[in-house]
Amino acid sequence: MQRKSLTLVLYFVPIVAMIGLIPVIANDYALAAVYVAFIAGLMLIKSEKNDWAALIFGLIGITISEYIFISTGVETFTRNSLFGIMPLWMPLLWAYAFVTIKRSLRVLDR
């Protein structure tokens, strides 16, 4: 159980780091570039079965979902570099979160 816990913590550290960069890097394009580099590096270091599928599914799915959600007026962003309504980096963060969730569920299934 201790090994599972450590693995789960290690999976979530990159997400926490990425979220921590949001107030530090004010330029959405620069932050998106950092996220792309971060994700590419993490996927090159370790790639599990269906990671790329989860990443692409998360990227497309969350972009469409957030667009619809934000279009209803329920949620708004002051940083709106993607389609004029949301931050460019947000779908990238969510896409990697999908990978992390997939990996975490696999660890919990063992």
C-alpha positions as CSV (number, residue, x, y, z in Angstrom):
1,M,0.0,0.0,0.0
2,Q,2.9,2.4,0.8
3,R,4.3,1.8,-2.7
4,K,0.9,2.6,-4.3
5,S,0.7,5.8,-2.3
6,L,4.2,6.9,-3.3
7,T,3.4,6.2,-7.0
8,L,0.2,8.2,-6.8
9,V,2.0,11.1,-5.2
10,L,4.6,11.0,-7.9
11,Y,1.9,11.0,-10.6
12,F,0.3,14.1,-9.1
13,V,3.5,16.2,-8.5
14,P,3.7,17.3,-12.2
15,I,0.1,18.5,-12.0
16,V,0.7,20.5,-8.8
17,A,3.9,22.0,-10.4
18,M,1.9,23.0,-13.6
19,I,-0.8,24.6,-11.5
20,G,1.9,26.4,-9.5
21,L,3.3,28.0,-12.6
22,I,0.0,29.7,-13.5
23,P,0.5,32.8,-11.3
24,V,4.3,32.8,-12.1
25,I,4.0,32.9,-15.9
26,A,1.5,35.6,-16.9
27,N,1.8,35.1,-20.6
28,D,-0.6,32.4,-21.8
29,Y,1.5,31.5,-24.8
30,A,4.6,31.1,-22.8
31,L,2.8,29.0,-20.2
32,A,1.3,26.8,-22.9
33,A,4.8,26.3,-24.4
34,V,6.1,25.4,-21.0
35,Y,3.2,22.9,-20.6
36,V,3.9,21.4,-24.0
37,A,7.6,20.9,-23.1
38,F,6.6,19.6,-19.7
39,I,4.1,17.1,-21.1
40,A,6.5,16.0,-23.9
41,G,9.3,15.4,-21.4
42,L,7.1,13.5,-19.0
43,M,5.7,11.3,-21.8
44,L,9.2,10.6,-23.0
45,I,10.4,9.7,-19.6
46,K,7.5,7.3,-19.0
47,S,4.7,6.3,-21.3
48,E,2.2,3.7,-20.4
49,K,-0.3,1.9,-22.6
50,N,-3.0,4.3,-23.9
51,D,-1.3,7.4,-22.4
52,W,-1.3,9.2,-25.8
53,A,-5.0,8.3,-26.3
54,A,-5.9,9.7,-22.9
55,L,-3.9,12.9,-23.6
56,I,-5.6,13.5,-27.0
57,F,-9.0,12.5,-25.6
58,G,-8.5,14.9,-22.7
59,L,-7.2,17.7,-25.0
60,I,-10.1,17.5,-27.4
61,G,-12.8,16.6,-24.9
62,I,-12.0,19.2,-22.3
63,T,-11.6,21.9,-25.0
64,I,-15.1,21.2,-26.3
65,S,-16.6,20.7,-22.9
66,E,-15.1,23.9,-21.4
67,Y,-16.1,25.9,-24.5
68,I,-19.7,24.8,-24.1
69,F,-19.6,25.3,-20.3
70,I,-18.1,28.8,-20.6
71,S,-20.4,29.8,-23.4
72,T,-23.3,29.3,-21.0
73,G,-21.9,32.2,-18.9
74,V,-21.6,30.0,-15.7
75,E,-17.8,30.3,-15.7
76,T,-15.6,33.1,-17.1
77,F,-11.9,33.7,-17.3
78,T,-9.9,36.9,-17.4
79,R,-7.2,35.1,-19.3
80,N,-9.0,34.3,-22.6
81,S,-6.3,33.5,-25.2
82,L,-8.1,30.5,-26.6
83,F,-11.2,31.2,-28.7
84,G,-11.5,34.5,-26.7
85,I,-13.0,32.7,-23.7
86,M,-10.5,30.5,-21.9
87,P,-6.7,30.4,-21.3
88,L,-4.7,28.6,-24.0
89,W,-2.9,26.5,-21.4
90,M,-6.0,25.1,-19.7
91,P,-6.8,22.3,-22.1
92,L,-3.2,21.2,-22.0
93,L,-3.3,21.0,-18.2
94,W,-6.5,19.1,-18.3
95,A,-5.1,16.8,-21.0
96,Y,-2.2,15.8,-18.8
97,A,-4.6,15.5,-15.8
98,F,-6.5,12.8,-17.9
99,V,-3.2,10.9,-18.3
100,T,-2.6,11.2,-14.5
101,I,-6.1,10.0,-13.7
102,K,-5.8,7.0,-16.1
103,R,-2.4,6.0,-14.6
104,S,-3.7,6.5,-11.0
105,L,-6.7,4.2,-11.7
106,R,-4.4,1.6,-13.1
107,V,-2.2,1.7,-9.9
108,L,-5.3,1.5,-7.7
109,D,-6.6,-1.5,-9.7
110,R,-3.4,-3.6,-9.0
